[in-house]
Amino acid sequence: MASIAEVRNIVTDILGLGERGAALQPESPLLGAIPELDSMAVIGLITALEEHFGIAVNDDEISAEVFETLGSLAAFVDSKLA
């Protein structure tokens, strides 16, 4: 199972959030709330998650709901690991 901390670290690193990343909680909104999370950053984030967790994400699995909160993103990773 993916931990929130692992997903938070990847999000923080890929988006270059620095200290702001430490404040991210499972209920923290991502898409629309973090200016750095644009369409290109989503691609980089998906690639980093795939590499870190050894998962494959299909284009049709990517949705706004997946990137709604840190918790929803971690839950998505968990579903791919199951």
Secondary structure, DSSP 8 states (H G I E B T S, - for coil): ---HHHHHHHHHHHHT-GGGGGG--TT-B-TTT-TT--HHHHHHHHHHHHHHHT----GGG--TTTTSBHHHHHHHHHHHH-
